[in-house]
């Protein structure tokens, strides 16, 4: 089961966070939020397997603190 761990405000941030999670060996997928026609400005949900959610949150916390 996939679970949402973060909602990024835009595609650039979503890709940055996805890269950080992937680097740590965490599977992640992105899903656009809403119906914004401009892909770069749309929000994105970051989803990870439920079993990896705790580890993913630690990685996100460290990444966003930088």
N, C-alpha and C positions, 0 to 999 in steps of 0.2 A: 504494500500500500504506500503510495506517495503522499507526502504531506508538505504543505506550504510552510516554509520557515522564514520567509522574508518577502516583502513587496518592494521592489526597487522603483524609484521614481521615473527612471528612463532606461533605455536599452544599453547605453554606455555603462552605467553603474551595474546593471544586471550582468553584462558580459564580464566586467571586472570581478564581480563576486563569484561568478561561475568559474572563472579561471583559478581563483584562490581556492575554491572548494575542490576542484578537479586536481589541482596540484597536491592536495592532501589525500587524494585517493577516494574522495567522496563522489558518488554518482549524483549528478544534478541535471535537471531539465528546467527550461524556461517556458512560461506560458503568458502571453499577453493578457492584460487586463483591460476591459472596456472595449470601446469601438473607435478609438482614435485612428484617424486615417494616416497620420504621420507616425510611422513606425519608430522613429528616433525619440519621439516625445511620449509614447505610450508607456504606462506602467507595466512591470513584469513581475509575476510571481516566480520565486525560486522554489522548486520542489525537490525533495530528496526522499529516499526510502525512509520510512518511519523508523527503522532500526538505526539509521545514521543521523537522525535529527539532533540528538544531543551533541555529538561531535561537530556537526555542521554549525550549530549555534556558537560553539566555542571559536571555530575558525572565523565566522562572520564577525563576532565581537572583536577579535584581534585585528581583523582586516579593516573594519570600520573605525577603529580607534587610531589608526595611523594617519 
